[in-house]
Amino acid sequence: MSARWVKILILTVYLIIGGVIAWDHGYLGLTWLRSLASAILAILLWWLIPLGVNLHIHG
């Protein structure tokens, strides 16, 4: 592996561990993830919103 890929791998592992710990301690939750997923859908599928499609994710 090149040094670049090692850096990317270390950063990815670091972020995954941080996400798991944040989830475990209540900093992240389903409400937050639903909001994020809805926002990403709205950004990627913005052309559906004027047509009346509701992109909110409800649990």
Summary of the structure (lengths in Angstrom):
residues: 59
radius of gyration: 16.7
end to end distance: 42.1
largest distance: 48.6
contacts: 107
relative contact order: 0.09
helix: 73%
strand: 0%
